[in-house]
Amino acid sequence: MAGLRFFKFRESSVGGKPDEPKPFLEHLEDLRWTLMKMAVTLFMGMGVSFGFRGELVRIAQRPLHQIDPQLVTRLQVLGVTDPLMIAFELAFYAGIVLTFPFLLYFVAQFVLPALTQREKKIVLPSIAVGFGLFLTGVLFCYFCVLPQTLGFFFGFAKSLEWTPTWTVRDYFSFVTQITLSFGLAFELPVVVLLLVHFGVLSFEFLNRTRAFAIVLILCLAVIIAPTPDVITFLSLGLPMCLLYEACIWLGWLVERKRKQAAALTMQA
C-alpha cells in the first residue's frame, strides 16, 4: 500500500493528470530503468576512480600522516586479497562522489517526471546546490573532523600505554564511512527546501516542530556516525542542527516569495 501511495504522489504532486494514472507496472519499469542508469553511471565513475587508486590511497592516508608519519607504515594487511578489495572499495566511494550530481538527477527524473516549466528551472539548481553541499560536508569532514577524530583515538590509545596498530581495512573503512556520512548529512537543506517548495512542509510546521526535529537530527547523527565517540557525534550533530535552523528561515523566504508570486498572478 505504501508503494501505491508513493506512485500516486509521483503522478499528482508534480502536475500529472490524476484522471489518467499510469499503470503500476509502468512505474516499476521506470524504476528499473532509473536503477540501471544509476548503476551504469556509478560503475563508470568507479572505473575512472580505480585508475587513480594510488592517489586515492595517499589522499585517504594524509590525515593519519599528519598525526604520526610512522602510523602509515604500521598499517597492517591481514588478508591476501585485502589490497585489491580495498582499492575497489575506495574506487566505489570515490565513484559515488564523482557521479553524485548525476545520481541526484536520475532520482529527480523518477520522482518528479511531469514537472512544469517553472519547476524544471528549480531542479537543476537544486542538484547543483546539493552537490555543493555534499562536497562541503566531505571536505569539512576530511580537513576538520577526521584529523581530530583520529588524533583523539591515537592519543587515547597512547594514554593507556598501548601502541596503535590499525589494519588497512579498518582504517579505510572508517575514513570512507565518516566522510560520506558528513556529505549525506549536509544534504538536509536541499531536501527540506524542496519539500517546502512543493508544499509538503511549511515554515509554520518547521518552526513549530523545531525541538522535535533537533532531537530526531541528533538521533540520526548517532545512527549514521561511524563511531560512538562524542567528538564525531557532536561534529556531525551540531552542523546538522545549524543547517536545519537555516532551512527554517530559508523555508520562510521560499514561502514568502511564492505567496508574492501568487498575489501578483491574482492581480493580473
N, C-alpha and C positions, 0 to 999 in steps of 0.2 A: 504493500500500500504506500509506503514511503517513496518508493521509486516512481509510482504513478503520480503522486503529488508533485514530485520534483519535475517530471516531464510536463505536467500541466503548467507549472510555474515557468518552465523553459519556453512554452508557447505563448502564454498570456502576458507575462511580465515585460516583454520586450516589443510589444506592438504586433504580435502574431494575431491570426484570425481565430478567435475562440470557437467559431462555428465550424471551422474546418481543421479539427485536430489531426495531427499526424498519427498514423498507427504506431503502436508500441514497438513493433519490430523495426520500424524505420528509425526510431530513436536509438535502439540498440545498435543498428547498423552505423548510425552517425558516431556513436560512442566507440565502436570497434575501429572505425577509420581514424578517429581522433587519437586513440591509444596507439595505433600503428604509426601515425605521423610523429607522435611524441617519441616512440621507441626508436624509429629510424633516425630522427634528429639527434637524440641523445647518443645513439651508437656512433654517429658521425663525429659528434663532439668528443666522445670518448676516444675515438681513433686518432683524432688530431692531438688530443692531450697526451696520449700514450707516446707519441713521437717526442714529447718534451718531458719524459718521465724523470730524467736526470735533474732537470731544472726544478721540477715539482718537488722532488725529494729534498733538494737543497733549500727551497723556499720553506718547506714544512719543518726542516731541522733548524732554521735560523733562530727562532726563539729559544731553543734548547742550547744552541751555541752561545747565545748571549749570556746565559746563566753560568755555564761552565763548558768551555770548548771540549774538554775531555769526555763530557757526557755523551757526545755524539759518537765517539769511537767505542763507548761502552755499551751501546745498544746491541742487544743480543738477538741473533736469528736462531730460533729453536727448530723450525721446520725446514725440510729440504726445499719445498716449493714456496716458502714464505716470501722471498724476494719478488718472484713473479706475481704472486697473488696480490701482494701489497702494491706493486706497480699498477696492476689492473684496477685496484680499488681507488688509488689516487687519481688515475685517469678517469674513472667513473665520476668521482666527486668533482673533479675539475671540469668534466663534460657537463655536469649539471650547471655549474657557474657559467660556463661558456654559452650554453644554449638556453639559459633561463628565460630571456625575453621571448624566444620562440615558443617555449613550453607554455608560457603565460598566454601567448596569442592563440595557441591551439585550444587551450581551455576556454578562453573567451569566445572563440568561434563556436564551440559546442554549447556552452551555457547560454549564450546570447546570439542565437542565429538570425533573428529577424530585427536587427537594430534599425532604428530610424537614422536619417542622415545626421541629426543633431547628436544622437547617442554614439554614432560611429566616430564622431570627432573627439569623443571623450576616451574611447577605448585605447587608442594608440598612445596618447599622452599618459594615460594611467599605467600602461605597460612600461613606458619609459621611466616614469617615476618609480614604479615598483622595482624595476631592475636597478635603478639608482639606490633605492633604499636597501635592496638586497646586498649590493656591493658595499654600501656603507656599513651594514651590520657585519659582513665578513671582514672588512678592513679594520673596523673598530675592535673586533674580537682579536684579530691577528696582531695588531700593534699595541693594544691597551690591555685586553683581558688575558690573553693567552700567556704572555711572559710573566704576568703577576701570578697567575694560577700555577704555572709550572714552578715558579720560584717558591711559592708557598709550599707545595708538596715536596720540593727538593729540600728546603730549609727544615720542614717538619721531620723528614726522614733523618737529616743530619742531627737534629736536636735529640733524637732517640739513639744517636750513635750508630746509625745504620748507613750502609753505603748504597745510595740509589743506583740500582742496576735494572733498567727497564728494558723490556723486549721491544723489538721493532714493531711488531704487530700491535701491541698495546699502545705504544706512543702514537703511531699514525692513526689508529682508530680514534683515540682521544682527540687529536688535533682536528681531524676532519669532522667529527661529530659536533664539537663545540663551535667551530666556525660556521658550519651550516645551520646549527641551531640559532645562532645570532642572526644570520642572514634571513632566515624564515621569520624570526620574531619581529624583525624590522619591517615586515610586510603588513603589519597591523594597520597602519594608517590608510593604506590603499584599500584594504578590504572594508574597513569601516566607512570610508568616504564613498565608495561605490554603493554600499548598502544604503547610505543616506541619500545618494543621488537618485537611486531607483525606488525610493520610498519605502524600503523595508525597515529602516531605522530613522529616527528623527532626533533633532537636537534635544528636544524636551525629554525623550526617553533616555538618551545618553547621559544627560545631566542628572536626571532623577535616579538613575541606577549606577552612578559613579562608584559608590562604595562597594556595591556587589561586584562590579566589573573589576575593580582593583584586586579584590580577593581572588576572583577567578584567574586574573592575569598572573598573580603570584603562584597560584596552584599550577597553572600551565608552565610557569618558569621552573617549578620543581620537577615537572614531568619531563620537559624537553632538555633540561640541563644534563649534560653527560655525567656529571659528578655531583654528589650531595653536599659539597662543601659550601660554606657561607659565602665565600668570595665569588664563586661562579654564580650562585643563586642571586646575590644582590647585583652583580654586574649585568645579569640578564633581566631580572625583575624590575629594577628601577628604571632603566631606559624604556622598557615596555610600558610602564605606568606613565612616564612622561610623554611618550608617543600617544598613548590613549587620551591623555589630557589635551594634547594638541589636536587630536581628532575631534574632540567635543567642540572646540571653538572653530575648527575648520568646517565641521558639520553645520554650525550656526551660519557661517558665511555662505556655504552652499545653499542652505535653505533660504536665506535672505535673498540671494541672487535669483533663485528660482521663483520666489514669490514676486520679486520685482518684474521679472520677465513675464510672469502670468498676468500681473496687473497691466503691463503695457499692452499685452495681447488683448485683454478685455477692453481697454480703452480704444484700441484700433478697431 
